[in-house]
Amino acid sequence: MRHSVASWPRALRLVLALVGLTQVGSVHADVFRPAYLELRETGADCYDVMWKVPAQGDLRLAVTVKFPPDTTPVTLPQGQFIDNAYVERWQISHPGGLTGQTIRIEGIASGVTDVIARIERRDGTSQVEHVLPDHPQFTVKTPAGIGEVAWTYLVLASNTFSAASITCCSCSRYS
């Protein structure tokens, strides 16, 4: 003989409901939290650095930034734990600036996290890189010149025009 849940005693249904609710809190999703490197050019050879890595409590990921040789700290890193992250700020200097230089991220080879790196230049241009464990470095690029930007827009426009003309030519009134 089958019994429906409705026929169970009310107290038993209440206990089962409470047990179910207590288990909801123990389920969690796998959260993607990349490390973040921000470099702001403040002078010809100087940069403000902000390095943010995921943390839990007072434990942080052992991921570090390695700047090119001849990079010198202008100020020492000052760090603190803020909202599940460890954030460090300091200033560096590199003769001739960082353009063309390679910046390495140590500690991501274990595949624990990725790194988003953003370089903001004094002229307002920026570079964003997604650094992955299988290639834990990137090179600071020269800002795109006006010709390069114009070429990009020209290619985008021609691709858009070509797609529009193909669509237009395939409609029945032009056949």
Phi and psi restraints in degrees (value plus and minus 20) as a CYANA .aco file:
   2 ARG   PHI    -115.0   -75.0
   2 ARG   PSI     122.7   162.7
   3 HIS   PHI    -139.0   -99.0
   3 HIS   PSI     116.1   156.1
   4 SER   PHI    -102.9   -62.9
   4 SER   PSI     139.2   179.2
   5 VAL   PHI     -79.3   -39.3
   5 VAL   PSI     -53.1   -13.1
   6 ALA   PHI     -82.2   -42.2
   6 ALA   PSI     -45.9    -5.9
   7 SER   PHI    -105.5   -65.5
   7 SER   PSI     -27.1    12.9
   8 TRP   PHI     -90.0   -50.0
   8 TRP   PSI     131.9   171.9
   9 PRO   PHI     -80.6   -40.6
   9 PRO   PSI     124.8   164.8
  10 ARG   PHI     -78.0   -38.0
  10 ARG   PSI     -59.2   -19.2
  11 ALA   PHI     -82.6   -42.6
  11 ALA   PSI     -60.4   -20.4
  12 LEU   PHI     -86.0   -46.0
  12 LEU   PSI     -61.5   -21.5
  13 ARG   PHI     -83.3   -43.3
  13 ARG   PSI     -59.2   -19.2
  14 LEU   PHI     -84.8   -44.8
  14 LEU   PSI     -64.7   -24.7
  15 VAL   PHI     -81.7   -41.7
  15 VAL   PSI     -64.7   -24.7
  16 LEU   PHI     -83.6   -43.6
  16 LEU   PSI     -58.8   -18.8
  17 ALA   PHI     -84.6   -44.6
  17 ALA   PSI     -62.8   -22.8
  18 LEU   PHI     -85.5   -45.5
  18 LEU   PSI     -60.6   -20.6
  19 VAL   PHI     -82.1   -42.1
  19 VAL   PSI     -62.7   -22.7
  20 GLY   PHI     -81.7   -41.7
  20 GLY   PSI     -61.6   -21.6
  21 LEU   PHI     -86.5   -46.5
  21 LEU   PSI     -55.4   -15.4
  22 THR   PHI     -88.7   -48.7
  22 THR   PSI     -46.1    -6.1
  23 GLN   PHI     -98.5   -58.5
  23 GLN   PSI     -41.8    -1.8
  24 VAL   PHI     -81.9   -41.9
  24 VAL   PSI     -59.4   -19.4
  25 GLY   PHI     -86.4   -46.4
  25 GLY   PSI     -43.7    -3.7
  26 SER   PHI    -105.2   -65.2
  26 SER   PSI     -29.5    10.5
  27 VAL   PHI    -107.4   -67.4
  27 VAL   PSI     112.7   152.7
  28 HIS   PHI    -162.5  -122.5
  28 HIS   PSI     133.3   173.3
  29 ALA   PHI    -110.1   -70.1
  29 ALA   PSI     135.4   175.4
  30 ASP   PHI     -98.1   -58.1
  30 ASP   PSI      97.2   137.2
  31 VAL   PHI    -119.9   -79.9
  31 VAL   PSI     112.5   152.5
  32 PHE   PHI    -108.1   -68.1
  32 PHE   PSI      94.7   134.7
  33 ARG   PHI    -149.2  -109.2
  33 ARG   PSI      75.8   115.8
  34 PRO   PHI     -95.1   -55.1
  34 PRO   PSI     139.0   179.0
  35 ALA   PHI     -97.7   -57.7
  35 ALA   PSI     140.3   180.3
  36 TYR   PHI    -156.6  -116.6
  36 TYR   PSI     107.8   147.8
  37 LEU   PHI    -136.7   -96.7
  37 LEU   PSI     106.3   146.3
  38 GLU   PHI    -144.0  -104.0
  38 GLU   PSI     106.8   146.8
  39 LEU   PHI    -138.3   -98.3
  39 LEU   PSI     102.6   142.6
  40 ARG   PHI    -134.6   -94.6
  40 ARG   PSI      98.0   138.0
  41 GLU   PHI     -90.7   -50.7
  41 GLU   PSI     102.3   142.3
  42 THR   PHI    -130.3   -90.3
  42 THR   PSI     -33.6     6.4
  43 GLY   PHI    -179.8  -139.8
  43 GLY   PSI    -197.3  -157.3
  44 ALA   PHI     -77.7   -37.7
  44 ALA   PSI     -56.9   -16.9
  45 ASP   PHI    -143.3  -103.3
  45 ASP   PSI     -16.4    23.6
  46 CYS   PHI    -134.4   -94.4
  46 CYS   PSI     126.5   166.5
  47 TYR   PHI    -162.4  -122.4
  47 TYR   PSI     121.3   161.3
  48 ASP   PHI    -106.8   -66.8
  48 ASP   PSI     115.9   155.9
  49 VAL   PHI    -135.8   -95.8
  49 VAL   PSI     114.2   154.2
  50 MET   PHI    -147.5  -107.5
  50 MET   PSI     102.3   142.3
  51 TRP   PHI    -143.5  -103.5
  51 TRP   PSI      98.0   138.0
  52 LYS   PHI    -143.3  -103.3
  52 LYS   PSI     101.9   141.9
  53 VAL   PHI    -143.3  -103.3
  53 VAL   PSI     127.6   167.6
  54 PRO   PHI     -79.7   -39.7
  54 PRO   PSI     125.6   165.6
  55 ALA   PHI    -163.0  -123.0
  55 ALA   PSI     139.9   179.9
  56 GLN   PHI    -155.6  -115.6
  56 GLN   PSI      94.5   134.5
  57 GLY   PHI      46.0    86.0
  57 GLY   PSI    -145.8  -105.8
  58 ASP   PHI    -126.1   -86.1
  58 ASP   PSI       3.2    43.2
  59 LEU   PHI    -130.5   -90.5
  59 LEU   PSI     110.9   150.9
  60 ARG   PHI    -138.2   -98.2
  60 ARG   PSI     139.5   179.5
  61 LEU   PHI     -86.5   -46.5
  61 LEU   PSI     122.6   162.6
  62 ALA   PHI    -106.6   -66.6
  62 ALA   PSI      44.4    84.4
  63 VAL   PHI    -137.0   -97.0
  63 VAL   PSI     110.3   150.3
  64 THR   PHI    -151.1  -111.1
  64 THR   PSI     137.0   177.0
  65 VAL   PHI    -117.5   -77.5
  65 VAL   PSI     113.8   153.8
  66 LYS   PHI    -138.4   -98.4
  66 LYS   PSI      91.1   131.1
  67 PHE   PHI    -103.0   -63.0
  67 PHE   PSI     143.6   183.6
  68 PRO   PHI     -82.4   -42.4
  68 PRO   PSI     140.3   180.3
  69 PRO   PHI     -76.5   -36.5
  69 PRO   PSI     135.7   175.7
  70 ASP   PHI      56.0    96.0
  70 ASP   PSI     -18.1    21.9
  71 THR   PHI    -100.7   -60.7
  71 THR   PSI     109.2   149.2
  72 THR   PHI    -140.8  -100.8
  72 THR   PSI     121.1   161.1
  73 PRO   PHI     -94.1   -54.1
  73 PRO   PSI     111.1   151.1
  74 VAL   PHI    -105.9   -65.9
  74 VAL   PSI     -58.6   -18.6
  75 THR   PHI    -148.5  -108.5
  75 THR   PSI     137.5   177.5
  76 LEU   PHI     -99.7   -59.7
  76 LEU   PSI     128.7   168.7
  77 PRO   PHI     -81.3   -41.3
  77 PRO   PSI     113.9   153.9
  78 GLN   PHI    -135.6   -95.6
  78 GLN   PSI      99.9   139.9
  79 GLY   PHI    -143.6  -103.6
  79 GLY   PSI     136.7   176.7
  80 GLN   PHI    -177.6  -137.6
  80 GLN   PSI     134.6   174.6
  81 PHE   PHI    -105.3   -65.3
  81 PHE   PSI     106.4   146.4
  82 ILE   PHI    -158.1  -118.1
  82 ILE   PSI      99.4   139.4
  83 ASP   PHI      24.8    64.8
  83 ASP   PSI      46.4    86.4
  84 ASN   PHI      39.2    79.2
  84 ASN   PSI      11.2    51.2
  85 ALA   PHI    -168.4  -128.4
  85 ALA   PSI     134.6   174.6
  86 TYR   PHI    -129.5   -89.5
  86 TYR   PSI     102.7   142.7
  87 VAL   PHI    -136.5   -96.5
  87 VAL   PSI     106.3   146.3
  88 GLU   PHI    -137.5   -97.5
  88 GLU   PSI     124.2   164.2
  89 ARG   PHI    -153.7  -113.7
  89 ARG   PSI     118.5   158.5
  90 TRP   PHI    -184.6  -144.6
  90 TRP   PSI     158.6   198.6
  91 GLN   PHI    -142.6  -102.6
  91 GLN   PSI     124.7   164.7
  92 ILE   PHI    -149.8  -109.8
  92 ILE   PSI     144.9   184.9
  93 SER   PHI    -157.4  -117.4
  93 SER   PSI     120.3   160.3
  94 HIS   PHI    -158.5  -118.5
  94 HIS   PSI     104.3   144.3
  95 PRO   PHI     -74.8   -34.8
  95 PRO   PSI     104.2   144.2
  96 GLY   PHI      63.7   103.7
  96 GLY   PSI     -18.3    21.7
  97 GLY   PHI      61.3   101.3
  97 GLY   PSI    -198.8  -158.8
  98 LEU   PHI    -116.0   -76.0
  98 LEU   PSI     -25.6    14.4
  99 THR   PHI     -78.6   -38.6
  99 THR   PSI     108.4   148.4
 100 GLY   PHI      65.4   105.4
 100 GLY   PSI     -23.9    16.1
 101 GLN   PHI    -114.9   -74.9
 101 GLN   PSI     132.7   172.7
 102 THR   PHI    -121.9   -81.9
 102 THR   PSI     113.3   153.3
 103 ILE   PHI    -133.0   -93.0
 103 ILE   PSI     108.9   148.9
 104 ARG   PHI    -126.9   -86.9
 104 ARG   PSI     130.0   170.0
 105 ILE   PHI    -135.9   -95.9
 105 ILE   PSI      97.6   137.6
 106 GLU   PHI    -118.5   -78.5
 106 GLU   PSI     118.3   158.3
 107 GLY   PHI      86.1   126.1
 107 GLY   PSI     -30.1     9.9
 108 ILE   PHI    -111.2   -71.2
 108 ILE   PSI     -24.5    15.5
 109 ALA   PHI     -82.5   -42.5
 109 ALA   PSI     -42.8    -2.8
 110 SER   PHI     -93.8   -53.8
 110 SER   PSI     -27.4    12.6
 111 GLY   PHI      60.7   100.7
 111 GLY   PSI      -3.1    36.9
 112 VAL   PHI     -93.0   -53.0
 112 VAL   PSI     -56.4   -16.4
 113 THR   PHI    -173.6  -133.6
 113 THR   PSI     145.4   185.4
 114 ASP   PHI    -123.1   -83.1
 114 ASP   PSI     153.4   193.4
 115 VAL   PHI    -150.5  -110.5
 115 VAL   PSI     113.6   153.6
 116 ILE   PHI    -122.7   -82.7
 116 ILE   PSI     103.5   143.5
 117 ALA   PHI    -136.8   -96.8
 117 ALA   PSI     116.1   156.1
 118 ARG   PHI    -152.0  -112.0
 118 ARG   PSI     105.8   145.8
 119 ILE   PHI    -131.6   -91.6
 119 ILE   PSI     102.0   142.0
 120 GLU   PHI    -130.3   -90.3
 120 GLU   PSI      98.8   138.8
 121 ARG   PHI    -108.2   -68.2
 121 ARG   PSI     142.4   182.4
 122 ARG   PHI     -83.2   -43.2
 122 ARG   PSI     -47.8    -7.8
 123 ASP   PHI    -100.6   -60.6
 123 ASP   PSI     -17.5    22.5
 124 GLY   PHI      74.6   114.6
 124 GLY   PSI     -31.9     8.1
 125 THR   PHI     -98.4   -58.4
 125 THR   PSI     140.3   180.3
 126 SER   PHI    -164.0  -124.0
 126 SER   PSI     145.5   185.5
 127 GLN   PHI    -153.1  -113.1
 127 GLN   PSI     114.1   154.1
 128 VAL   PHI    -142.8  -102.8
 128 VAL   PSI     114.1   154.1
 129 GLU   PHI    -148.9  -108.9
 129 GLU   PSI     123.6   163.6
 130 HIS   PHI    -128.2   -88.2
 130 HIS   PSI      86.2   126.2
 131 VAL   PHI    -114.2   -74.2
 131 VAL   PSI     103.1   143.1
 132 LEU   PHI    -127.9   -87.9
 132 LEU   PSI     137.3   177.3
 133 PRO   PHI     -77.5   -37.5
 133 PRO   PSI     -52.0   -12.0
 134 ASP   PHI     -98.3   -58.3
 134 ASP   PSI     -29.9    10.1
 135 HIS   PHI    -168.7  -128.7
 135 HIS   PSI      57.5    97.5
 136 PRO   PHI    -102.0   -62.0
 136 PRO   PSI      27.7    67.7
 137 GLN   PHI    -177.6  -137.6
 137 GLN   PSI     144.1   184.1
 138 PHE   PHI    -171.7  -131.7
 138 PHE   PSI     140.8   180.8
 139 THR   PHI    -130.8   -90.8
 139 THR   PSI     114.2   154.2
 140 VAL   PHI     -92.9   -52.9
 140 VAL   PSI     102.0   142.0
 141 LYS   PHI    -111.3   -71.3
 141 LYS   PSI     139.4   179.4
 142 THR   PHI     -91.7   -51.7
 142 THR   PSI     120.2   160.2
 143 PRO   PHI     -79.6   -39.6
 143 PRO   PSI     125.6   165.6
 144 ALA   PHI     -84.5   -44.5
 144 ALA   PSI     113.2   153.2
 145 GLY   PHI    -100.1   -60.1
 145 GLY   PSI     151.2   191.2
 146 ILE   PHI     -82.2   -42.2
 146 ILE   PSI     -55.3   -15.3
 147 GLY   PHI     -85.5   -45.5
 147 GLY   PSI     -60.7   -20.7
 148 GLU   PHI     -85.5   -45.5
 148 GLU   PSI     -62.3   -22.3
 149 VAL   PHI     -84.9   -44.9
 149 VAL   PSI     -64.6   -24.6
 150 ALA   PHI     -81.8   -41.8
 150 ALA   PSI     -62.1   -22.1
 151 TRP   PHI     -81.2   -41.2
 151 TRP   PSI     -63.0   -23.0
 152 THR   PHI     -79.2   -39.2
 152 THR   PSI     -66.2   -26.2
 153 TYR   PHI     -86.3   -46.3
 153 TYR   PSI     -56.4   -16.4
 154 LEU   PHI     -83.6   -43.6
 154 LEU   PSI     -64.5   -24.5
 155 VAL   PHI     -83.9   -43.9
 155 VAL   PSI     -64.5   -24.5
 156 LEU   PHI     -81.1   -41.1
 156 LEU   PSI     -63.8   -23.8
 157 ALA   PHI     -85.1   -45.1
 157 ALA   PSI     -62.4   -22.4
 158 SER   PHI     -87.5   -47.5
 158 SER   PSI     -56.0   -16.0
 159 ASN   PHI     -86.1   -46.1
 159 ASN   PSI     -59.7   -19.7
 160 THR   PHI     -87.2   -47.2
 160 THR   PSI     -64.0   -24.0
 161 PHE   PHI     -83.6   -43.6
 161 PHE   PSI     -63.1   -23.1
 162 SER   PHI     -81.2   -41.2
 162 SER   PSI     -63.5   -23.5
 163 ALA   PHI     -84.7   -44.7
 163 ALA   PSI     -58.8   -18.8
 164 ALA   PHI     -88.3   -48.3
 164 ALA   PSI     -60.1   -20.1
 165 SER   PHI     -91.1   -51.1
 165 SER   PSI     -52.9   -12.9
 166 ILE   PHI     -85.2   -45.2
 166 ILE   PSI     -64.0   -24.0
 167 THR   PHI     -83.3   -43.3
 167 THR   PSI     -63.7   -23.7
 168 CYS   PHI     -85.3   -45.3
 168 CYS   PSI     -64.7   -24.7
 169 CYS   PHI     -88.4   -48.4
 169 CYS   PSI     -41.3    -1.3
 170 SER   PHI    -109.5   -69.5
 170 SER   PSI     -24.5    15.5
 171 CYS   PHI     -97.5   -57.5
 171 CYS   PSI     136.9   176.9
 172 SER   PHI     -86.4   -46.4
 172 SER   PSI     -48.1    -8.1
 173 ARG   PHI     -93.2   -53.2
 173 ARG   PSI     -36.1     3.9
 174 TYR   PHI    -119.0   -79.0
 174 TYR   PSI     -18.7    21.3
